[in-house]
């Protein structure tokens, strides 16, 4: 591993994850919520997985967390 642990990833893992999410289709359409959404997803993945590489192995969990962040960030701020 590269210094990451479950709940506290290394800065390089954080950067890689943010970069990956920033390139996902539709993320650029989140506008002012893009940063908050990415940080929400990062926080959830960091708490679940010991590192970025392990997180990439379970895309279903990633999709679940993305939907949760949609509800927590976007829907909540548009009420």
C-alpha positions as CSV (number, residue, x, y, z in Angstrom):
1,X,0.0,0.0,0.0
2,X,1.0,3.6,-0.2
3,X,0.3,4.8,3.3
4,X,-3.4,4.7,3.1
5,X,-5.6,3.1,5.8
6,X,-9.3,2.6,6.1
7,X,-10.8,5.9,7.2
8,X,-7.6,8.0,6.3
9,X,-6.3,7.6,2.8
10,X,-2.9,9.1,1.8
11,X,-3.0,12.4,0.0
12,X,-1.9,10.7,-3.3
13,X,-4.9,8.3,-3.1
14,X,-7.2,11.3,-2.4
15,X,-5.9,13.1,-5.4
16,X,-6.2,10.1,-7.6
17,X,-9.8,9.5,-6.5
18,X,-10.8,13.2,-6.9
19,X,-9.3,13.2,-10.4
20,X,-11.1,10.0,-11.4
21,X,-14.5,11.3,-10.2
22,X,-13.9,14.7,-11.8
23,X,-13.6,12.9,-15.2
24,X,-16.8,10.9,-14.8
25,X,-19.6,11.6,-17.2
26,X,-22.0,14.2,-15.9
27,X,-19.9,15.4,-13.0
28,X,-19.1,18.6,-14.8
29,X,-22.9,19.3,-14.9
30,X,-23.1,19.5,-11.1
31,X,-22.0,23.1,-11.2
32,X,-21.6,24.6,-7.8
33,X,-22.2,21.2,-6.2
34,X,-19.3,19.4,-8.0
35,X,-16.7,19.8,-5.2
36,X,-19.1,18.9,-2.4
37,X,-20.3,15.8,-4.3
38,X,-16.8,14.6,-5.0
39,X,-15.8,15.2,-1.3
40,X,-18.9,13.3,-0.2
41,X,-18.1,10.3,-2.3
42,X,-14.4,10.4,-1.2
43,X,-15.4,10.5,2.4
44,X,-17.7,7.5,2.0
45,X,-15.2,5.4,0.0
46,X,-12.4,6.3,2.4
47,X,-14.5,5.1,5.3
48,X,-15.3,1.8,3.5
49,X,-12.0,0.9,1.8
50,X,-8.4,0.8,3.0
51,X,-7.1,2.5,-0.2
52,X,-8.0,3.8,-3.6
53,X,-7.0,0.6,-5.4
54,X,-9.3,-1.5,-3.2
55,X,-12.1,1.0,-3.8
56,X,-11.8,0.5,-7.5
57,X,-12.5,-3.2,-7.1
58,X,-16.1,-2.6,-5.9
59,X,-17.8,-0.3,-8.4
60,X,-21.3,-1.3,-7.1
61,X,-20.5,0.3,-3.7
62,X,-19.1,3.3,-5.5
63,X,-22.4,3.7,-7.5
64,X,-24.4,3.3,-4.2
65,X,-22.3,6.0,-2.6
66,X,-22.7,8.3,-5.6
67,X,-26.5,8.0,-5.4
68,X,-26.4,8.7,-1.6
69,X,-24.3,11.8,-2.3
70,X,-26.8,12.9,-4.9
71,X,-29.5,12.9,-2.2
72,X,-27.3,14.4,0.5
73,X,-25.8,17.2,-1.6
74,X,-27.9,18.0,-4.6
75,X,-31.4,17.2,-3.6
76,X,-31.0,18.7,-0.2
77,X,-29.7,22.0,-1.6
78,X,-32.5,22.3,-4.1
79,X,-35.5,22.0,-1.8
